[in-house]
């Protein structure tokens, strides 16, 4: 007999929610920054949140190969969304900071995502909405408890 997600450990329900969230993430980036990939936008987000930041730190936070991050950031520099400069304390490192249009883009995507998420939550009855918000808060806290390295989540899953 086939089990539904409700009969399992909740991972399938979480996976369905994750897919919905990724759809929202991708569509809001596409709508506001059609020329960027989701990976490029994620790199821009890290720089906006952590500025100034090195390429190496962006790569670690995104759990990506440094050369892939360099290519993504070079594209963001070419689009005038990021600025980069040599680190005066370590000439082997490059520091990244958001250009004004980059910061504005991240703000625009965040506003759009809040609007979309508020619309989805608004379709729920008040009790379910309150429970969903509380669950999101606890879920985000559980993820953040592992620290900024997303690879730590994978170690716990094995």
C-alpha positions as CSV (number, residue, x, y, z in Angstrom):
1,X,0.0,0.0,0.0
2,X,1.3,3.5,-0.9
3,X,1.8,5.8,2.1
4,X,0.9,9.4,1.9
5,X,3.2,12.1,3.2
6,X,0.9,12.4,6.2
7,X,1.8,8.8,7.3
8,X,5.5,9.3,7.0
9,X,8.1,11.2,9.1
10,X,7.1,14.5,7.6
11,X,10.0,14.7,5.1
12,X,7.7,14.4,2.1
13,X,5.5,17.2,3.4
14,X,8.6,19.3,4.0
15,X,9.9,18.4,0.5
16,X,6.6,19.6,-1.0
17,X,6.9,22.9,0.9
18,X,10.5,23.2,-0.2
19,X,9.5,22.8,-3.8
20,X,6.9,25.5,-3.4
21,X,9.4,27.8,-1.7
22,X,12.0,27.2,-4.5
23,X,9.3,28.0,-7.1
24,X,8.6,31.2,-5.3
25,X,12.4,32.0,-5.0
26,X,13.0,31.3,-8.7
27,X,10.0,33.2,-9.9
28,X,10.7,36.3,-7.9
29,X,14.3,36.4,-9.0
30,X,13.2,35.8,-12.6
31,X,10.5,38.6,-12.4
32,X,12.8,41.1,-10.8
33,X,16.2,40.1,-12.3
34,X,15.6,38.1,-15.4
35,X,19.2,38.3,-16.4
36,X,20.4,36.5,-13.3
37,X,20.5,32.9,-12.4
38,X,19.3,31.8,-9.0
39,X,22.9,31.0,-8.1
40,X,24.0,34.5,-9.1
41,X,21.3,36.0,-7.0
42,X,22.2,33.9,-4.0
43,X,25.8,35.2,-4.3
44,X,24.5,38.7,-4.5
45,X,22.4,38.0,-1.4
46,X,25.4,36.8,0.6
47,X,27.4,39.9,-0.4
48,X,24.6,42.2,0.6
49,X,24.1,40.4,3.9
50,X,27.8,40.1,4.8
51,X,29.5,43.1,3.2
52,X,32.4,43.4,2.8
53,X,33.1,39.8,2.1
54,X,35.7,37.7,0.4
55,X,35.0,35.5,-2.6
56,X,36.1,32.5,-0.4
57,X,33.5,33.3,2.2
58,X,30.8,33.6,-0.5
59,X,31.9,30.2,-1.8
60,X,31.8,28.6,1.7
61,X,28.3,30.1,2.5
62,X,26.9,28.8,-0.8
63,X,28.8,25.5,-0.5
64,X,30.1,26.0,-4.0
65,X,33.3,25.7,-5.8
66,X,35.3,28.9,-5.6
67,X,35.7,29.1,-9.4
68,X,32.0,28.9,-9.9
69,X,31.5,31.7,-7.4
70,X,34.2,33.8,-9.1
71,X,32.3,33.4,-12.4
72,X,29.0,34.3,-10.8
73,X,30.5,37.4,-9.1
74,X,32.3,38.5,-12.2
75,X,28.9,38.5,-14.0
76,X,27.4,40.5,-11.1
77,X,30.3,43.0,-11.4
78,X,29.7,43.3,-15.2
79,X,26.1,44.1,-14.5
80,X,27.0,46.8,-12.0
81,X,25.4,44.9,-9.1
82,X,28.7,44.2,-7.2
83,X,31.9,46.0,-6.7
84,X,35.2,44.2,-6.1
85,X,38.6,45.3,-4.9
86,X,41.8,43.7,-3.6
87,X,41.8,43.1,0.1
88,X,44.4,45.6,1.5
89,X,45.2,43.2,4.3
90,X,45.7,40.1,2.1
91,X,46.4,40.8,-1.6
92,X,45.5,37.2,-2.5
93,X,41.9,37.9,-1.5
94,X,39.2,39.9,-3.4
95,X,36.7,41.8,-1.3
96,X,33.1,42.1,-2.6
97,X,30.5,44.8,-1.8
98,X,27.1,45.5,-3.3
99,X,26.8,48.3,-5.7
100,X,23.7,50.5,-5.2
101,X,21.7,48.7,-7.9
102,X,22.6,45.3,-6.4
103,X,21.3,46.3,-3.0
104,X,18.1,47.7,-4.6
105,X,17.6,44.5,-6.5
106,X,17.9,42.4,-3.3
107,X,15.4,44.7,-1.6
108,X,13.0,44.5,-4.6
109,X,13.1,40.6,-4.6
110,X,12.6,40.5,-0.8
111,X,9.5,42.8,-1.1
112,X,8.1,40.6,-3.9
113,X,8.8,37.4,-1.9
114,X,7.0,38.9,1.2
115,X,4.0,39.8,-1.0
116,X,3.8,36.4,-2.5
117,X,4.2,34.6,0.8
118,X,1.7,36.9,2.5
119,X,-0.7,36.0,-0.3
120,X,-0.2,32.3,0.3
121,X,-0.5,32.6,4.0
122,X,-3.6,34.7,3.6
123,X,-5.4,31.8,1.9
124,X,-5.1,29.8,5.1
125,X,-7.6,30.0,8.0
126,X,-6.3,32.0,10.9
127,X,-5.5,29.0,13.1
128,X,-3.6,27.2,10.3
129,X,-1.8,30.4,9.4
130,X,-0.6,30.9,13.0
131,X,0.5,27.3,13.1
132,X,2.4,27.6,9.8
133,X,4.1,30.8,10.9
134,X,5.2,29.2,14.2
135,X,6.4,26.1,12.3
136,X,8.4,28.3,9.9
137,X,10.0,30.1,12.8
138,X,11.0,26.9,14.6
139,X,12.2,25.3,11.3
140,X,14.4,28.3,10.5
141,X,15.8,28.2,14.0
142,X,16.6,24.6,13.7
143,X,18.5,25.2,10.4
144,X,20.4,28.2,11.8
145,X,21.4,26.2,14.9
146,X,23.9,24.3,12.7
147,X,25.7,27.6,11.8
148,X,26.3,29.3,8.5
149,X,27.8,26.4,6.7
150,X,25.0,24.6,4.8
151,X,27.1,21.5,4.4
152,X,26.7,20.9,8.2
153,X,23.0,20.1,7.5
154,X,24.1,17.3,5.1
155,X,26.4,15.8,7.7
156,X,23.5,15.5,10.1
157,X,21.2,13.9,7.4
158,X,23.5,10.9,6.9
